[in-house]
Amino acid sequence: MLFPVNRKENVDRPPHRDGQPTDLAEAADASHQGWEILERASSRLRSWLPGSAEMRQRSGIASHLAVAFAAVAVLALTANFMIEHGTLIVVSSAPHEQATAAKVAELAVLAERVDRSDSVALGSTVERFGDAVLARVEHAEPQHTEQLAEATRDLKSAASAYFSGAGARVGAEMAAKIRQGIARQQVQAAELVRVADQRRALVGQYREAFETLNAQFKAALDGSWKIFGRVVARRALIEISRQLDEIQGDVFGFALPNQYEQAMVETAALHEEALLRSLEEYARSLGSSQGKDWAQQARDRAQELVSARISLVETDKARARALNRFEDANAALVALLEAPIKPLPEPVVDRPEFAATPAAPTASPAPLPAEVDTAQPGNRTLSGRRAALASISIGILLLLLLLSAAMVVRVVGPVNRLMHASQRIAAGDTDVRVPRGGIRELDSLSNSFNQMAVQLAAANVAAREAHDQLEAKVVERTRQLAHLAEHDPLTELPNRRQLFTHLTAAIEVAASRGDLVAVYFLDLDNFKNINDSIGHAYGDLVLRSVAQRLAQVAAPYGFSARLGGDEFTMVVERATSVEQIELAGQALARAFEEPLSVDGREVLTSISIGQSHYPAHAQSAEGLLRAADAALFRAKAMGRSQRSVFTPELLEDAAKRFNTEQGLRRAIERGELALVYQPEIHAQTLEVGLVEALLRWRLPDGRLASPSEFLAVAEESGLIMEISDWVLRTAIEAAARWHHGEWPQARVAINVSARQVLDQGFHRRVQDLLVEHRVPARCIEIELTENVLQTGPATIAAVRQLRESGVGVALDDFGTGYSSLASLEHLPLTRVKLDQTLIAGIDTRERSRVIAQAIASLCGNLGLEMTAEGVEREEQLALLLQNEHSTYLQGYLLSRPVAFDAVLGALNDVPARLQSLLVSSPVLSSRSVPAVGTSTVASLKRIREAKRAGQTDAPR
């Protein structure tokens, strides 16, 4: 025992003569003096240690051992000091009043400690409750649920104890806040646990959806054929299985809450979108190989997978918000519990004698008797004990010193080597190795460090090689991208961007030297026929062959490029005269007179060329190309396989076409298109049999433009379909109004374009409009030109469908172009319309009259009606009236095209005009008109009688 106490049985025995204390207070003073000596020694020892503040902040093993050794040394010195100055504690009887006062003070201190212990106990219970909630959130096992329930009960008990003890002293307001904090903490805890359980359920659904879908495709792959150990399966199964392998990583990543970033969510969404797209793309293939139900089940499971993942991400956001609210509530509650408690009032002594009775004086110590012998046996024993204790202390210090030195050598040395090696590795030296040695743990750490260094060196070498390969690939890919950015991928010729760069540079050089630069704009004639007949793959081969031929021609003069499609350019650089440019153009035209050799067969194709040159036609690359393009358009209009040189008028025509196209695009929206109707009169009955719907465009200046002014532009721009559909709909609406009104026998002839007839939905469109407006099919007649009927079997099939539904079909402009009499036999026609160019000469040229009569006779024998267009003179009318077959007359002599509102009036006016001509015209009266029937003769008689009687009304 380091602090020996000499006990004495007799309290009346006098104290030692060396002045040792004899009461409890002075003994405590002596003990405090010993601890002060120990503190001063420790402080002085800390001041002697090197490093001062920095050593105390980052002390190592050696410093810790030094401090421990110093503490033991100080303890040994203190023990020896106290042995030398041992304290004698004498048991004395204190007055009853002093004991009672001390007890009251001790109870006051104890009460304050009890109050603080209630707060500490409640705070500790709150912390345990929070830990139990977080454990229950992470795990849903029964033991965690039971722990949370137990923590909840403990919290209620601790709260009750707190409010019955210390809680009564914190005040009503503070107690209410603490109660609210506990309630809010429990509500947030319940919400957090609910969201966590919901997330576990969603994770299970997500995994189940993936595993079910993955098992479905793996089973399909396992059932595929196996030949020589290889699986032969459909490409769809293999592709979707690969995508499922990618999604499997996403499934593992979503297992832990809030352990993934937004980039992972986006990657998962991309993988799922690719999976859904593949399922839709391979739906037919999977349906044929695995069954439609199997394929539909796979798509449904994929949708379930996507829905589960989206719900899981949203639940994770809700879980994070719930966790933040719970932590905030927990922190607020802990802060309330750590607030200081009001101190207890000073202890009041109820007994008056405690305050009134003064403390008894302390008796002065009496000297020891002189006869006390210090050399008694007890004193000798005490001296021996001192010597033994000193020896043991020295031995302990020496042993501790040896152990400390060995520990420093075996720990600090290896640690320093590891630190030095780590710094070298961090600097990039992966060849460093740490010598083995030291304690077992540090030796194992050195071995692991060396293995890590070896792996880092290998990884560094692999990374360097990969980096070199990546740099090589980047350089190669950059070169490829630069080439693709400036060249056409199909023909390897410079593209539009590179053409503008080279052409601009050539113009700058020509401007400085006074040279000329020519641009040839090439277009393959009828290249679409090659794509349609042989295929686009063969068309690509033709384009490559054209590019090679063009590059050979352009090499002596400059360079060539491909603008796109079947359009190419050739640029002649540094030309000194227009004659040199002309020679280059002739060489270009001759080069394509020879057939091309494409995939083992010869292809003869012609080109149309537009030519422009600097500085006469334009000053910039864009201007030269625009001028050459205008010249190319003129070359195509000249009949293909032509070469045209730019003139300023071509740009004016191009601008006019552009304005016309822009105006047509807005014409339908603005209501600028209109239909006029020209009557066709039956030559035998002199009555209007039908009207032809003619398109007009009402221009801003009020003039009505005819189709010849804008239909060609509509064909080129693709607007013809929209315009033709408007004409069809408007004409049928007009026929419906007449049919349901004052003209039940109304018939309307409608002109349609070739593209409209070739549309697979044209027949259905006509039928829908007829049903919508309740118009019989006989009220409509579709007029087709010969070039439409020569487009192939598809057109003939479409015409047959129209005839089978009761719609009339007329062959318009017959006698022009490449009319074939065989078409009258094979085509399901109801009418033939002689072109006005053929009718124009029947009264002046015998050959025209004979041809017209032959065609009329042919149509009559075939049972076809005939309409003569362009009747403008009475002589023409007289010859046409002689036809014995069913003939209709149409022309300005009888009636000009009229608006919709004037058609009903024309039904009376036109027959009256014709009858008047028959009566009053010398030309018609001088010729015999045997074709006019009895009804016509009767009408003429009525007209003459009406004239004699002075009547003005003519019969219908």
SULGI-V822990 format. One record per helix or strand of 2 or more residues. SS is the DSSP state (H for helix, E for strand). FROM is the first residue (numbers start at 0). TO is the last residue. Records with the same first field share a line. If there is no record, write none. Layout:
SS: FROM-TO  FROM-TO
//
This chain:
E: 4-5  86-87  224-226  229-231  515-523  557-563  566-574  595-597  600-602  606-613  642-644  672-681  687-697  703-705  747-750  779-784  807-813  830-833  864-867  886-888
H: 23-47  51-56  60-83  95-137  141-163  165-168  171-221  234-252  261-280  282-289  291-336  351-355  376-425  439-485  495-512  526-532  535-553  577-590  620-636  647-669  706-708  710-716  719-738  753-757  761-772  776-778  785-788  792-803  820-825  835-838  845-860  873-880  899-919  921-925  933-948
//
